[in-house]
Amino acid sequence: MKEDVKRRAAAYIGINVILVIFAVLIIYSKYVYDIGVICPIHDITGINCPGCGGTRMIVAFLHGELYQALRYNAFLFISLIPMVILYLYESYLFVFHNRFSKWLDKLLICYLVLFLLFGVLRNIYPFTALGPAEVLGTYQAGR
């Protein structure tokens, strides 16, 4: 039993180290060099996908510019903390009990549906304010 927990913990730590390194490289490139992730959907169609503004949101958040972070991507900004808490909880269940919550799949499907709905709404006229926008007087990376 203890060996299984150690093996799952090692896998969890290994996967998270890779994810953290990847995230730090993306954020660092935007934070220091103002080179962000280029969205192919926005480049080809001009439509803001649900994730557009996500990297800029994290950089603004790290600078303490919470309103600016909200304006870059409101959905990700609002759901960031609950999703991190959910991730940590589910990680605990996986490592120590070798299971996930019974309701996790339903919750993630709801989250995905809301995420896609946000992506559609931010491109429709009454809701275009949901698109990534820069607020005057805030910090802008690389400028």
C-alpha positions as CSV (number, residue, x, y, z in Angstrom):
1,M,0.0,0.0,0.0
2,K,2.7,2.5,0.9
3,E,4.6,1.7,-2.3
4,D,1.5,2.6,-4.3
5,V,1.3,5.9,-2.6
6,K,5.0,6.6,-3.2
7,R,4.7,5.7,-6.9
8,R,1.6,7.9,-7.4
9,A,3.2,10.7,-5.5
10,A,6.3,10.5,-7.6
11,A,4.2,10.5,-10.8
12,Y,2.2,13.5,-9.5
13,I,5.4,15.4,-8.6
14,G,7.0,14.6,-12.0
15,I,4.0,15.7,-14.0
16,N,3.6,18.9,-12.0
17,V,7.3,19.8,-12.3
18,I,6.9,19.6,-16.1
19,L,3.7,21.6,-16.0
20,V,5.3,24.3,-13.8
21,I,8.4,24.6,-16.0
22,F,6.3,24.9,-19.1
23,A,4.0,27.6,-17.4
24,V,7.0,29.5,-16.0
25,L,8.7,29.6,-19.5
26,I,5.5,30.9,-21.1
27,I,4.9,33.5,-18.4
28,Y,8.6,34.5,-18.3
29,S,8.7,35.1,-22.0
30,K,5.7,37.4,-21.8
31,Y,6.8,39.0,-18.6
32,V,10.3,39.8,-19.7
33,Y,10.3,39.8,-23.5
34,D,6.7,40.6,-24.2
35,I,6.6,37.4,-26.4
36,G,3.3,35.7,-25.6
37,V,1.6,32.6,-26.9
38,I,0.2,33.5,-30.3
39,C,-3.4,32.3,-30.8
40,P,-3.9,30.8,-34.2
41,I,-7.6,31.2,-34.0
42,H,-7.3,34.9,-33.5
43,D,-4.5,35.3,-36.1
44,I,-6.5,33.5,-38.8
45,T,-10.1,34.6,-38.1
46,G,-9.8,37.7,-35.9
47,I,-12.1,36.0,-33.4
48,N,-11.2,35.9,-29.7
49,C,-11.0,32.3,-28.5
50,P,-12.0,31.5,-24.9
51,G,-8.3,31.5,-23.9
52,C,-7.2,34.7,-25.6
53,G,-5.6,37.1,-23.1
54,G,-4.8,34.2,-20.6
55,T,-1.0,34.8,-20.6
56,R,-1.5,38.6,-20.3
57,M,-4.0,37.9,-17.5
58,I,-1.4,36.0,-15.5
59,V,1.3,38.6,-16.0
60,A,-1.1,41.4,-14.9
61,F,-2.2,39.3,-11.9
62,L,1.5,38.8,-10.9
63,H,2.0,42.6,-11.1
64,G,-1.0,43.1,-8.8
65,E,-3.1,44.6,-11.6
66,L,-6.2,42.7,-10.7
67,Y,-8.7,44.8,-12.8
68,Q,-6.4,44.6,-15.8
69,A,-6.1,40.8,-15.3
70,L,-9.9,40.6,-15.2
71,R,-10.2,42.6,-18.4
72,Y,-7.8,40.4,-20.3
73,N,-9.8,37.2,-19.6
74,A,-12.6,37.4,-17.1
75,F,-13.6,33.7,-17.2
76,L,-10.1,32.4,-16.4
77,F,-9.6,35.2,-13.8
78,I,-12.7,34.2,-11.9
79,S,-12.2,30.5,-12.2
80,L,-8.5,30.4,-11.5
81,I,-8.6,30.0,-7.7
82,P,-11.5,27.5,-7.6
83,M,-9.8,25.4,-10.3
84,V,-6.5,25.4,-8.5
85,I,-8.2,24.3,-5.3
86,L,-10.1,21.5,-7.2
87,Y,-6.8,20.4,-8.8
88,L,-5.1,20.2,-5.4
89,Y,-8.1,18.3,-3.9
90,E,-8.3,15.8,-6.7
91,S,-4.5,15.3,-6.6
92,Y,-4.8,14.5,-2.9
93,L,-7.5,11.9,-3.7
94,F,-5.4,10.4,-6.4
95,V,-2.2,10.1,-4.5
96,F,-3.5,8.9,-1.2
97,H,-6.7,7.1,-2.2
98,N,-6.1,6.1,-5.8
99,R,-9.4,7.7,-7.0
100,F,-11.0,10.9,-8.2
101,S,-14.3,12.4,-7.1
102,K,-17.4,10.8,-8.6
103,W,-18.7,14.2,-9.7
104,L,-15.4,15.4,-11.3
105,D,-16.3,14.5,-14.9
106,K,-19.6,16.3,-14.7
107,L,-18.0,19.3,-13.2
108,L,-15.3,19.4,-15.9
109,I,-17.9,19.1,-18.6
110,C,-19.9,22.0,-17.2
111,Y,-16.6,24.0,-16.9
112,L,-15.8,23.2,-20.6
113,V,-19.3,24.2,-21.7
114,L,-19.1,27.5,-19.8
115,F,-15.6,28.1,-21.2
116,L,-16.8,27.6,-24.8
117,L,-19.9,29.8,-24.1
118,F,-17.7,32.5,-22.8
119,G,-15.7,32.2,-26.1
120,V,-18.8,32.6,-28.2
121,L,-20.2,35.5,-26.1
122,R,-17.1,37.6,-26.1
123,N,-17.4,37.8,-29.9
124,I,-21.1,38.8,-30.1
125,Y,-21.9,42.5,-30.0
126,P,-23.5,43.1,-26.6
127,F,-20.7,41.2,-24.9
128,T,-17.6,42.4,-26.9
129,A,-16.4,44.0,-23.6
130,L,-15.5,40.5,-22.5
131,G,-12.7,40.5,-25.2
132,P,-9.1,41.1,-24.1
133,A,-8.7,44.9,-23.4
134,E,-6.0,47.0,-22.0
135,V,-6.9,49.5,-19.3
136,L,-5.2,52.8,-19.3
137,G,-2.6,53.5,-16.6
138,T,-1.8,49.8,-15.9
139,Y,1.5,48.1,-16.2
140,Q,2.2,46.6,-19.6
141,A,4.9,44.0,-19.9
142,G,7.7,44.9,-22.3
143,R,6.7,48.5,-22.8
